[in-house]
Amino acid sequence: MTSLNIDTPTSVRHGEELDLLRLNDFIQSQLSDFEAITEISQFSGGYSNLTYFLKTANKEYVLRRPPFGAKDIKGGHDMGREYKILSAVRASGYNKIPNPVIFSEDESVMGCPFYIMERVQGVILRAKDAPKLMASVAPEEMQKLSEALCDNLADLHAINIESTGLINIGKPEGYIQRQVEGWHKRYLASQTDEIANMDNLANWLKANLPTEGKPTLIHNDYKYDNVVLNANNLSEIVAVLDWEMTTVGDPMMDLGTSLSYWAEENDGAFEKNFNLSWVAGNLTRQEFADRYAEKSGRYVSNILYFYVFGLFKNSVVIQQIYSRYKKGLTTDPRFADLIFGVHALSKKGALSVEKGKMV
C-alpha cells in the first residue's frame, strides 16, 4: 500500500478569508438541519476558482467560489453552472461526484455566487508524487488504476445527456470547429515568439476537421489529479473533480485532451510535469485509446487528430501564461521558461502529424 497522503487543506491565504458568522447565518436560514461550521481552511492547489474546506461537528464540506477580482470576467467562474452540472450528473445515477448541497447568488454573503458540496475524502495523485509511486506502488497496481481511469471516462461519456437535460449546457453542433478556431485566436492574441510548429498545427487542424460524432457529456480536464481515489484501494475511483470546463460535444475531444496530458516513459521532462502516467505499469497512450474503444464501442481510428488538438490547446494555455509574464502582469519565476513548453508540445504535435501516429 502507498504512503501517499490524503489531500489536506491548509490555512486560508491572506486576503481570501471568509466571514464565518455571515456564512453560518445564511446557511442556517436556508437549511435548518445544517450543523454550524466550526472551522474553515483552504485547499491550496489550482489557479482558478477558490476551494475551501468547511468542518462541522459531524461532517465535512467543500465550498467553491470565484477568485477575488474575477467578477468582470465574462463567461468565467460560473458557480451556478458548475452546481447545475453536478446536480444533473448526480441525478443521472452517476455517483462518483461530490454531492451538491446548496448554491447561492446572494452576494451579501461573500460578494459573489458560491456553492457547497459534501467532501469526498481520499487520495489525489499529482505529478510530484511520481517518486513515491515508483517506490511504493507495484506496476500491476498502476496498470489497474490507469485501466480504471480509462473505463470511468467511458462511463462519463455514457451518461444520457438528453434525459438529464445536460444537452442544454453547451452547443454540440460545430463544437470541434469552434474549438479549433477559438484556440487559434487565443494563440494569436497571446503570441510572443515566431513558432512555425504552432502555425502549422493550426493550419493542419483547420484543414482536417473530422465529421462530428454523437455528442456526449465531456469533462475537458480529465486526468489523474482531478480524480479522488480510495486510500485503501488506489484502483477505485470514488469521485471526479473540477467540472468547471464541462460541456457537451464530440467525446473524442475529451479523449484527445486526456491523451495530450498522458506522458509516457520516453517523453521529455516538461511533458512529465503534466501527469504521472509515465510511471511504470500505466497504459500507453495507444493502449488507453484502444481500451476506451473497447469499453465505449466507439471507433478511435482518427485519434491522431484529437490528440494533436489536445497538444495544441495545451500549448496555447501555456503561451497565455507566458504572455502575461512577458508583459509584467505576473512576476512568478515559474513562468519565465514556459515558452520552452510551447516549443516542446507543438514539436510533439508536428512530429505526430509527420509520423501519422501519437508520439
N, C-alpha and C positions, 0 to 999 in steps of 0.2 A: 504494500500500500504506500501511497505517496506521503511525503512530508509537507505537501503544499498547504499553505494557509488558506482558510476561508476568507473571502473578500470582506475586509472590515473597514468601517468608516473611521474617520479621524475628526479632530476638532474643526469647527466651521471656520473657513477663511475670513480674515478681516474684511469687513465691508459687505459680506454676503450672509450676515446673520438674519434669522427670522424672529419675529415677535411671538414668543411662546404664548403669552397671555391672550393676545388677539387671536392667534390661531386656534387655541383651545376654545375660546368663546364662540368662534364661528362654527367649528365642527360640532360642538355641543348643541348649537341652535339648529343644526341640520340632521344630526344623527345622535339621538338621545342616549343610545346604548354604547356609544364610542367612549372608551375609557380616556381619561385625561392623559395627555402627552407629558411625560416627565423628563425626557431627555431628547435633545436634538444634536446630531452630529452630521458629518458630510462625507460623501464618497468623493475621493479626490480625482478619480480618472475622468477623462473626457475634456473636450474643449468647447462643447456646445451647451446644451441645457444643463442646469444645475440639479444635482440629485442629493437629497438629504435623507438621513436615517432618523426615523421617529420611533421612540420607545414608550410604551405604556406599561402598566403593571404586569400585563399578561401577554401582550402581543407586540409585534414589530412591523413597521410600515416604511414605505419609501414615498417621499414627496418629490415631484418633478415640477420645476418652474423654469421660465426662460432666464438667460443670463441678464444681469443688470445692464441697462442701456440698450437692450435689444428691441424695445417697444416699436421702433420705427422701421424694423427690417420687414419688408413686405413679404408675406407668404412664409416666413420662417418662424420656427419655435412655436408651432401651433399646438398648444396643450389640449385644446378641445378635440382636435383631430386625432391626436395620439390616444386620448381617452376613449373616443368613439371606436377606434380600431381595436383597442384591447377588449372593449366590451363586446363588439361584434364577433371577434375571433373566439372569445371565451364562450359566447352563446352558440357558436358553430359546433361545439363539442371538443374543440382542440384545447386541451387543458395545460399545455406546457408554457403557460404565461402567468405573470403575476395577476392576482385577482384585483380588478379595479374597484375602488371603494367610493370615491367622490371626486367630482370635478367642480371647479368654481371659476366664474368670470368676475366675481366680486373683487374689484381692485382695492377696496378699502381694507382688505385683509393683509396683503403684502405688495400692493401696487401692480399686480399682474395676474393673469389667469394661472391656475395651477391644478394639479390633481394628485390624489393619494392612492396608492395601491398597497396590497399586502407585500411584505418582504418574502422573497424566496431565498432561503439560505443554502449555500453550497459553495463549490469551488469554481472560480473563473480563471481559466488558463490564459496567461498573457505571454507575449513573445519573450519577455525577460525570464520566464520560468523554464526556458529550454534546458539550462544546465541541471536544474532539479529533476526535470522529467527524465533526462538521459541517465541520471544517477539512480533514479528510484522507480521508474516505470518500465516494465518489460515491453519490448517491441510488440508482442502479441496483444498487450493491453491497449497500446496506442492504435493498433490496427482496428480493434473493436470500437474504439472511440471514434476514429475517423469514419468508419462504416456507419456508426450511429448518427454522426453529423450529416452524412450524405442522405441516409434514409429519412431523417427528420426534415430535410429540405424538400424531399419528395412529398412528405406528409403535408407540409405547409402549402405546397402547390396543389394539393388535392382538396383543399377547403372550397366549399361551394360558394363562390362569390355572388351568385345571383340570389340564392335563398337567404343569405345573411345580410344582403344589402351592401356588401363590401364593394360591389361593382361601381358604386357611386363615389368612391374616394379618389378616383382618377379617371383619366380618359384613355382607355386602352388602344383605341384605333389610332394608328400612326405613331404609337409610342416610340418605336425604335428610331424612326427618322427624327422625331423631335429631340430625342436624347442625343443622337449624333450631332445634329446641328447646334443644339444648345450648348453642349460641352465644347464644341469647336469655337463658338462665340466667346465662351468664358476664357478659353485659352488665349484667343487673340486680344481680349481685354486685359489680360494679366501678363502677356508675353514680355520677357526681358532680354532674351537671347535668341539668336537665329539657330533653330534646331531642325535640321532637314527631316529627321525621322518623324517629328511631330506633324509637320506639314504633309508628309507623305501618308502617314496613317490617317489623318483627317480626310484626305482625298480618297484613299482606299475604302474607308468606311462608308463614305457617301456614294461611291461608285458601285458598291457591292451589297446594297441594302437587301436583306433576305425577306422572303414572304413571312408575314407575321403569323405566329401560331395562336391558338386559342388562349385568351388571356386568363391569368390566374392572379391570386394574391402574390406579390413579390416583396420580400423583406428589404432588399437593396443594400444590406450591410451584414451579410450572414457569414460569420467566421467564429473562430474559437472564443475570442474574448467577448462575444455577445451571446454566449450561452452559459447557463449555470448547470454544473454537474453535481451529481450525488457524491458527497465527500467519501462515502464508503464503497462506491462503485463508479469509477470515472467514466465508464461507457454508458451510463444512464444520464440522459439529458432531462433535467427537471424543469427548466424554463428557458425561453428565448427572450432576450432583452433588446432594447433600443429599436423601437418601431418608428422612429422619427421620419425615416425616408420611405416607409412602406407605401406602396401604391398598387395598382393593377396594370398588368401588361404581359408581354411575352415572357414566360418563365425562364426561357433560355438566357434572357438578360440577367436574371438573378444568378443562374448557374455560372455564367461567364464572369460576373463580378466576383463571386466566391472563388472561382479558379484563378482569377488575377491576383488574389491575395495568397494563393496556395503555394507557398515556397517549397522547393524540393532541395535535397541534399546538395546538389551541384550548383544551385543558384548562388548569386553573389551575396555579400554581407548585407547590402541595402535591402534586398528583397526579403531576407530572413528576419528583418525587423517587423515585417507585416504580420507574420503568423508563425507559430511553432510547428507547422505542418511538415517541416523538413526533418523533424526528429524521427529516428528510426522506428519503423513499424507503420507509419502513416501510408495511406494510399497515395499513389502518384496522381498528378492531375488527370491523366488519361483514365486511370483506374477509377477515380472519383466520378468522372463523366460517364464511364461505362456502367458503373453501379447505379448511378442516377437513372440512366436509360432503362435498366432492368426493373428498378423499383417504380418508376413513373409511367413506363410504357411509351415514352417519347423518344423520337429519333434524335441523336446528338451528332449526326454526321457533319453538321455545319457548326460545331462548337468552336472552331477556329475563329470565326467572325466575332462571336460573343466574348471570347477570351481576349482578343485583340482590343475590342471596345473597352473591356474592363481595365486593361493596361493603359489605354489612352485616357480614360476617365480618371484613374488614379494619378496619372502624370499631371493632368490639369489641376487636380486638387492640390498636389504638391507645388505646382507652379504658382497657384494663387497665394499660398502661404509664403513662398519665397518672394513673390512680388511685394507683398506687404512689408517684408523685412527690408527689401531693397529701397522701398520708399520711406523707410524710417518709421512706419506705423507700428512696428513691434521691434524690440531690441533683444528678443530671446536668442541667445547664441546658438541654440539647437537648430535654428532655421538658416544659418549662414551658408551651409553647404548643400541645401536641399536641391539646388539646381542640378547637382550630380545625380540625384534621384530621378529627375525628369529625363536626363540623358539615359540612365540605366533602364528605366521601364520602357521608354519609347524605342530604344535599341532592341529590347527583348520583343516588343511588338513587331518591329520591322523584320527581325530575324524569323519570327513565327510566320509572317506573311511569305517571306522568301522561301522558307522550307516547306510551307503548306501544312504545318502542324504546330501544336503548342510546344514552345521551348522556354 
